[in-house]
Amino acid sequence: MNDSRWSTTLGLLVLATLLMGCSGREYDVASVAGQVTLDGQPLAAATVSFEPLATAGRPNPGPGSYGKTDADGRFELFTAKPEMKGAVVGTHVVRIRQGSSRVDPARDDYTPAVKSQLPKRCHDGSLRFEVSPGGTNEADFALTSGE
């Protein structure tokens, strides 16, 4: 094969590989934003994380997403790749934390470094949210202390 044909063949192979989806994702991402309130007041400086749940047909559902609330309790989610806004489409476990967290070696998980007023469901894995393909600006969580 001469150099010209070799270059053309190599170029076509690279193009075919790209078209076949090597640069694509196995999951869809949609924009997600919302507000967190505690006892009717905006919750500032809280971390909101969305962890996609695996299903029988999709054991690796994609990356989790996170965001930080501003002074008005508003947040926008980003995946582990900051340039990729949003969250994976599907059902997520939502965790909301105030302040910094530390690892508790006895429990092998993250626990608040300071006493939190957030309800238990914010960190026990029972808070869920469904991300639709169209995304949402209404991922709102109205929390009540002592729940």
C-alpha positions in Angstrom: 0.0 0.0 0.0 1.5 3.4 -0.9 1.7 6.3 1.5 -1.3 8.1 0.0 -3.6 5.1 0.3 -2.3 4.3 3.8 -3.0 7.9 4.9 -6.5 7.8 3.4 -7.2 4.4 5.0 -6.0 5.5 8.4 -8.0 8.7 8.2 -11.2 6.7 7.4 -10.6 4.4 10.3 -10.2 7.3 12.7 -13.3 8.9 11.4 -15.3 5.7 11.6 -14.2 5.2 15.2 -15.3 8.7 16.1 -18.7 8.2 14.4 -19.2 4.9 16.2 -19.3 6.7 19.5 -15.9 6.4 21.1 -16.2 10.1 22.0 -19.8 9.6 23.2 -21.3 8.8 26.6 -23.2 5.8 27.9 -25.6 8.2 29.7 -27.5 11.4 29.1 -27.0 14.5 31.1 -29.7 17.2 31.7 -29.3 20.6 33.5 -30.5 20.7 37.1 -30.8 23.7 39.4 -33.0 24.4 42.4 -33.2 25.8 45.9 -32.7 24.4 49.4 -34.6 25.9 52.3 -34.6 25.0 56.0 -37.6 26.0 58.0 -38.7 28.4 55.2 -35.3 30.2 55.0 -32.7 29.8 52.2 -29.9 27.4 53.2 -26.6 29.0 52.2 -23.2 27.2 51.8 -24.7 23.7 51.7 -23.4 21.0 49.5 -26.0 19.2 47.3 -25.0 15.9 45.7 -26.9 13.7 43.3 -25.9 10.0 43.0 -27.5 8.2 40.1 -29.0 4.8 41.0 -28.0 1.7 39.1 -30.7 -0.4 37.4 -30.8 -4.0 36.2 -30.1 -2.8 32.6 -27.6 -0.2 33.6 -25.3 -1.3 36.4 -23.0 1.7 35.8 -25.4 4.7 35.7 -22.8 7.4 35.2 -21.1 10.0 37.4 -22.6 11.8 40.3 -23.2 15.5 40.4 -22.7 18.2 43.0 -23.4 21.9 43.6 -23.1 24.4 46.4 -25.9 26.7 47.5 -25.5 30.4 47.4 -26.9 33.0 49.9 -30.4 32.5 48.5 -30.1 28.7 48.8 -29.9 28.3 45.0 -27.7 25.7 43.4 -26.7 24.4 40.0 -25.3 20.9 39.5 -22.1 19.8 37.8 -20.7 16.4 37.1 -17.2 15.5 38.1 -16.2 17.2 34.9 -16.9 20.9 35.7 -17.5 21.7 32.1 -20.4 19.2 32.1 -23.4 21.0 33.8 -26.3 18.9 35.1 -26.9 15.4 36.3 -27.4 12.0 34.6 -31.0 11.4 33.5 -32.7 9.0 35.9 -33.4 8.5 39.6 -30.8 9.8 42.1 -30.1 9.6 45.8 -29.8 13.2 47.0 -27.6 14.2 50.0 -27.5 17.7 51.5 -24.8 18.7 53.9 -24.0 21.8 55.9 -20.5 23.0 56.4 -17.5 20.7 56.1 -17.6 17.0 56.5 -15.1 14.5 57.8 -14.7 10.7 57.4 -15.8 8.8 60.5 -13.6 5.6 60.4 -16.0 3.8 62.7 -18.8 4.2 60.2 -16.8 4.5 57.0 -18.8 7.4 55.7 -19.0 11.1 55.8 -20.5 12.7 58.9 -21.0 16.4 59.6 -18.0 18.0 61.4 -20.5 20.3 63.2 -24.0 19.5 64.6 -26.4 19.8 61.7 -30.0 20.9 61.9 -30.8 19.1 58.7 -33.3 16.2 58.8 -31.9 12.7 58.8 -33.2 12.0 55.3 -30.6 14.5 53.9 -27.8 12.1 54.6 -29.3 8.6 55.1 -30.0 7.9 51.4 -33.7 8.1 51.5 -34.1 11.5 49.7 -34.6 10.9 46.0 -35.0 13.0 42.9 -35.9 12.0 39.3 -33.9 13.9 36.6 -35.9 14.0 33.4 -34.3 14.3 29.9 -35.5 18.0 29.6 -33.8 19.0 32.9 -35.2 21.2 35.5 -34.8 24.5 37.4 -37.1 23.3 40.1 -35.0 20.7 42.0 -36.3 22.3 45.2 -35.9 20.9 48.7 -38.0 22.5 51.5 -36.5 21.0 54.6 -37.7 21.2 58.2 -35.3 20.9 61.1 -36.1 18.1 63.5 -37.9 15.9 60.8 
